[in-house]
Amino acid sequence: MTTLNKELNITIVGLGVIGGSFAMALHDAGYRNLYGVDIDQATLDKAKAQRLIKEGYQDGKDILPQSDLVIFSLYPRLVHDFIVTHKQYFKPGSILTDATGIKKFFIEDILSVLPDSIDFVFGHPMAGREKKGIDFASSSVYKNANYILTPLPSNKEENLAFMEALIMEMGFGRITRISADYHDEMIAFTSQLPHAIAVALVNSDVEGRETEKFTGDSYRELTRIAKINEELWSELFLENKEYLLKSIQTFEDQLYLIKAAIKNDDSVALKQLFIQSTKRREKFDR
């Protein structure tokens, strides 16, 4: 197992709920040379007051030359924009990584502007919260969660091993290496489609009928993620539209089978659909 240097200088760009949770998880793992970059000074002040970072900056040019690892916790387009405007400041030999929910559409653009001495290891923690801001950050959200890495031919194996060791130190339970394309296909189904379903379910409600008085765990669990960051998720949906539209269509096909069975009073077909879903869900839990 890779042994990591706890004295590494680590800079987190974007100290919202995900970036703040990274800072907490790294602090819990024993890293103290943590720095933050965020356009909101109040966020930087909070992070420093909580001793999550040594220092905060509204512009990264002063800390990037000393940073061994830079973690981007920004919207996908903002990651690209930040790199374009700061490419000359990254420390030669440093590692960059991200936490964005889509990959393929912006990887080539980023690599085209990065110096050859910088290794960008693209990643995605499969954990988060519907809330926004550092006030809702927590290292516990990463405990035993899945983490995806999308290695590129240009990545150095020692840097991939470094990232995997660091990820495990932060408390994640499993790391999977896949291509950027397969990442986007799977995330369309496992993340974006559930958010689309939750939004559609809440918005299909009839206004004014006090639905909250009639809900149980099923409705609350299904709709928790309908409290959604509209700026982030509209970007994720549109930049991954090909795979998301396919996932939506497949879901609609299955919903139609249920609808048809109900319409036709076909209890046999309905029961078979329930048996199939039960077996598949039980297999998922193993």
RABEL-V126792 format. One record per residue. N is the residue number from 1. PHI is phi in radians with two decimals (none if undefined). OMEGA is omega in radians with two decimals (NA if undefined). Layout:
N;PHI;OMEGA
N;PHI;OMEGA
This chain:
1;none;-3.12
2;-1.20;3.07
3;-1.65;-3.04
4;-1.79;3.11
5;-1.46;-3.10
6;-1.25;-3.14
7;-1.60;3.11
8;-1.01;3.02
9;-1.57;-3.09
10;-2.07;3.14
11;-2.02;3.11
12;-1.87;3.14
13;-1.73;-3.07
14;1.77;-3.06
15;-1.84;3.02
16;-1.41;-3.07
17;-1.14;-3.14
18;-1.36;3.12
19;-1.09;3.09
20;-1.12;3.10
21;-1.17;3.03
22;-1.03;-3.12
23;-1.04;3.14
24;-1.14;-3.12
25;-1.14;3.12
26;-1.19;3.09
27;-1.09;3.12
28;-1.09;-3.13
29;-1.43;3.05
30;1.80;3.12
31;-1.54;-3.07
32;-2.06;3.13
33;-1.54;-3.10
34;-1.88;-3.11
35;-2.29;-3.11
36;-2.20;3.02
37;-2.19;3.14
38;-2.76;-3.13
39;-1.29;-3.10
40;-1.71;-3.11
41;-1.11;3.14
42;-1.09;3.09
43;-1.13;3.10
44;-1.08;3.14
45;-1.11;3.12
46;-1.12;-3.13
47;-1.10;3.13
48;-1.25;3.12
49;-1.10;3.11
50;-1.48;-3.14
51;1.07;3.05
52;-1.40;3.11
53;-2.30;3.04
54;-1.31;-3.11
55;-2.70;3.12
56;-2.15;-3.09
57;-2.41;3.05
58;-1.45;3.01
59;-2.33;-2.99
60;-1.46;-2.99
61;-1.10;-3.11
62;-1.46;-3.07
63;-1.89;-3.10
64;-1.04;3.14
65;-1.11;3.12
66;-1.82;-3.00
67;-1.59;3.09
68;-1.37;3.12
69;-2.38;3.07
70;-2.12;3.14
71;-1.88;3.12
72;-1.66;3.05
73;-2.12;-3.07
74;-2.26;2.99
75;-1.06;-3.05
76;-0.88;-3.10
77;-1.15;-3.14
78;-1.26;3.05
79;-1.07;3.12
80;-1.05;-3.10
81;-1.10;-3.14
82;-1.13;-3.13
83;-1.13;3.13
84;-1.03;-3.06
85;-1.50;-3.08
86;-2.21;-3.01
87;-1.02;-3.10
88;-1.39;-3.06
89;-1.74;-3.09
90;-1.15;3.14
91;-1.20;3.08
92;-0.97;-3.13
93;1.52;-3.13
94;-1.35;3.11
95;-1.94;3.01
96;-1.99;3.03
97;-2.59;-3.09
98;-2.37;3.12
99;-2.30;-3.02
100;-1.38;-3.06
101;-1.52;3.02
102;-2.38;-3.00
103;-2.21;-2.86
104;-1.01;-2.97
105;-1.18;-3.04
106;-2.12;-3.11
107;-1.09;-3.11
108;-1.09;3.12
109;-1.09;3.14
110;-1.20;-3.12
111;-1.09;-3.10
112;-1.21;-3.11
113;-1.90;-3.12
114;-1.38;3.00
115;-1.08;-3.11
116;-1.10;-3.09
117;-1.40;-3.11
118;-1.84;3.14
119;-1.91;3.13
120;-1.72;3.09
121;-1.77;-3.06
122;-1.33;-3.09
123;-2.56;-3.10
124;-2.70;3.03
125;-1.28;-3.12
126;-1.55;3.14
127;-2.82;3.14
128;-3.14;3.13
129;-2.39;3.13
130;-1.35;3.12
131;-1.42;3.09
132;-2.03;3.00
133;1.76;-3.08
134;-1.14;3.13
135;-1.08;-3.11
136;-1.86;3.12
137;-1.26;3.10
138;-2.83;3.11
139;-1.21;-3.09
140;-1.15;-3.12
141;-1.14;-3.11
142;-1.65;-3.06
143;-1.10;3.10
144;1.12;3.13
145;-1.37;3.08
146;-1.43;3.06
147;-2.37;-3.14
148;-1.97;2.97
149;-1.98;3.11
150;-2.06;-3.06
151;-1.09;3.07
152;-2.04;3.09
153;-1.00;-3.12
154;-1.37;-3.13
155;-1.20;3.05
156;-1.42;-3.10
157;-1.05;3.13
158;-1.15;3.10
159;-1.32;3.04
160;-1.14;3.11
161;-1.12;3.09
162;-1.05;-3.12
163;-1.11;-3.14
164;-1.13;3.11
165;-1.13;3.13
166;-1.13;3.14
167;-1.06;3.13
168;-1.17;3.09
169;-1.11;3.13
170;-1.36;3.04
171;1.88;3.13
172;-1.16;-3.04
173;-1.69;-3.07
174;-2.66;3.12
175;-2.10;3.12
176;-2.16;3.04
177;-1.73;3.10
178;-2.50;3.08
179;-1.30;3.11
180;-1.06;-3.13
181;-1.15;3.14
182;-1.20;3.04
183;-0.96;-3.08
184;-1.14;3.10
185;-1.15;-3.11
186;-1.22;-3.13
187;-1.18;3.06
188;-1.01;-3.11
189;-1.47;-2.99
190;-1.46;-3.07
191;-2.15;-3.04
192;-1.25;3.10
193;-1.06;3.08
194;-1.01;3.09
195;-1.16;3.11
196;-1.11;3.13
197;-1.12;-3.14
198;-1.09;3.12
199;-1.10;-3.13
200;-1.11;-3.14
201;-1.11;3.13
202;-1.12;-3.10
203;-1.29;3.08
204;-1.46;3.13
205;-1.18;3.08
206;-1.49;-3.12
207;-1.06;2.98
208;1.53;-3.11
209;-1.79;3.02
210;0.94;-3.10
211;-1.00;-3.09
212;-1.04;3.14
213;-1.40;-3.02
214;-2.12;-3.06
215;-1.66;3.01
216;-2.09;-3.10
217;-1.07;-3.06
218;-1.06;-3.13
219;-1.18;-3.12
220;-1.11;-3.13
221;-1.20;-3.12
222;-1.23;-3.02
223;-1.87;-3.14
224;-0.94;-3.06
225;-1.43;3.04
226;-1.29;2.98
227;-1.39;-2.80
228;-2.17;3.06
229;-1.34;-2.99
230;-1.15;-3.14
231;-1.20;-3.11
232;-1.14;-2.98
233;-1.28;3.04
234;-1.15;3.08
235;-1.16;3.14
236;-1.10;-3.13
237;-1.09;-3.02
238;-1.25;-3.13
239;-1.41;3.08
240;-2.18;-2.96
241;-1.07;-3.10
242;-1.05;-3.12
243;-1.26;-3.12
244;-1.17;3.12
245;-1.10;3.08
246;-1.13;3.13
247;-1.15;3.11
248;-1.10;3.14
249;-1.11;3.12
250;-1.08;3.10
251;-1.13;3.12
252;-1.07;3.11
253;-1.07;3.13
254;-1.22;3.10
255;-1.13;3.10
256;-1.10;3.11
257;-1.07;3.09
258;-1.15;-3.14
259;-1.03;-3.12
260;-1.13;3.14
261;-1.11;3.11
262;-1.16;-3.11
263;-1.05;-3.08
264;-1.67;-3.10
265;0.92;-3.07
266;-1.67;-3.10
267;-1.19;3.13
268;-1.11;3.13
269;-1.13;-3.12
270;-1.13;3.13
271;-1.12;3.14
272;-1.12;3.08
273;-1.13;3.12
274;-1.18;3.12
275;-1.11;3.14
276;-1.08;-3.12
277;-1.17;3.13
278;-1.10;3.14
279;-1.09;-3.11
280;-1.19;3.13
281;-1.21;3.10
282;-1.12;3.10
283;-1.11;3.12
284;-1.09;-3.06
285;-1.39;-3.07
286;-1.22;NA
